[in-house]
Amino acid sequence: MSNYRRFRVPGATWFFTVALAERGATHLTDRIDLLRAAYRATAGEHPIRCEAMVILPDHLHAVWTLPPGDADFSTRWRKIKGRFTHATGLRGIQTHSKQEKGEAGLWQRRFWEHLIRDPDEEARAIAFCHSDPVRHGLVDAAAGWPFSTVHRGLRTMVGGSPTLRAASVAAVA
């Protein structure tokens, strides 16, 4: 197993991009309920404060703050991706390497993460999430995209109390 060099900053805020292996696919929005369920289950086990998120047909962006003392965003993404893949039963691009490792090939193996260093950078990352459907020509205005946290006006911790968990998951997608 690869040992990627990643910053380990407990309680930090991060910007992520996670993509399907097949660009142009529409699995994430076509099966949004299964993605929501995968997110909900993972956040129930590993709390996430979701500052912003947008789900597009073939990729998503998120701004998360992890709890104090916790820097393990990789496990969260692994579980979300695995649960979604299992629930959909979808298979993606099957390279020889992915076949050898028993991977479904639905997702790109890695994801992109960026440590947010200050409030201005966080605001830019959140704005990027919310405006991405406009950049991709999916809608004319960010508010027109249904799979975005642009529609909520509050920040919540997912995985804390059941009330907060349900409110945040509903807002994400």
N, C-alpha and C positions, 0 to 999 in steps of 0.2 A: 504494500500500500504506500502511496506517495505521502511524503511528509512536506506539505507546502509551507513556505515561510509566510506567516501571517502575524500581524500585530495581535497581541493578546492584551487587551485593555478592558478589564472588568468594568461593567456598568457604563460603557461608552455608547455613543450613538453612531450608527453606521448607515451608509447608503449602499444598496445592493442592486445588481441587475442579474436576473436569473432567466435563462433562455432555453427553449426547446432546441433539440438538435436540428430539427428541420425548420429552418426559417421559412415563414410563409404559411406554416400550419395554423390551424385555428382551434387546437385542442383546449387551450386554457379557457377561452370564452365559451366554446361549445359545451364544455363540461364544468362550468363555473361552480355548480353545487358540489361537485366532488373535490374541487380545489379548496372551496370553503371548508369542507369537512376535514380535509387533510390539515389545513391551517389550524382549525379549531382544536383538533386532537393534539397536535404538536404543541400549540400554545397552552393547552391544559396541563401538559407535562413540563414544559419549559417556558416560563413566563416571558412575554414580549410586550414592550410598550410600542405600539405601532404609531409612529408620528405621521406617516403617509404611506400609501400604497396605491399602485395602479396595475391592473391586470390587462394586458393587451392579448391579442390572439396567440402570439408565439413567444412572448416574454413578459416579464413583470419587473417593476422597480419597487423598492421598499426603503423606507427610512425607519430603522428600529433603534430603540434604546433598550439595552439589556439591564437586568437587575444588578444592583451593587454586588460585587464579588463574582459575577458571571461574565465570561468572555466567549462562551461556546456557541457562536452563531452557526458554525459548520454543522453541528448535530441537528439544529433546528431545520436548516435547509435540506439536509440528507433525509430527515424524516418526512418533511412536507413533500419532497420530490418522490420518495419511495411510496408513501401512502397514496398520492395521486396516481402514480403509475400502476400500482396494484389495483386500485379501485376502478380505473378505466380499462385495464387489461390491454392497453395500447402497447405496441412495439414500435420502435423507431428505427433509425439507421443502425444496422447490425454490422459493424466492422468486425474483423477477425478478433481483435483485442477485446471488444465488448462481448463477443460470443464466448470467448475463453473465460471471462470473468462473470458470466451469467447476467450481464446487464441487459435491460430491455432496450436501451438506446434511445429512449424518448427524450431525455434531457441532454443538454451539453454537460459534459462531466464536471466542469467547474462552474463557478459563478464569479462575478466581479464584486468586490467590496471596497469601500473607501471609508476610512475613519473620518468622522465629522469632527472638526477641531474647534469650531466656534459657532455662535448663534447665527451669524450671517451665512456661513457655509451651510448650516442646517436649513435655513430659509430658502437658499438657492436649490438645495436638494429636494425639498418639499415642492417647490415651484416646478422643478423639472418633472417630478412624478406627475403632478397634476396636468401639466401641459403636454405630456408626451402623446396622448391620443390626437391632439391637434397637429403636432409635428408629423405624425404618421398619416394625416389626412382622414382619420376615422370620424372626426366631428369638427365642427366649426368653432366650438367653444368648449373649454374643459368641463363645464357643468353638463354638457350633453353626453358625456361618457358615463355609462352606468356602473362600471367596475372600478371605481376610484374613491378614495377617501376625501376627495374634494367636496363631497356632499355632507361631510360631518364637520362640526365646528369645535370638537373637543378631542383631547388626547386621553386615551385610556390604557390601562395595563391589562393585557390579555394573560390569563392564567392566574390572576389574583382571585377576586371573588367571582362567583357565577354571574352576577349581574353585570359586572364590568366585562367579563369574557364575552358574554352574549352580545352586549352593545358594541364592542369593538369588532367582533367578527362580522356582524351585520353591516357595519359601516365600511369595512374593507371591500366587500364585494357587493 
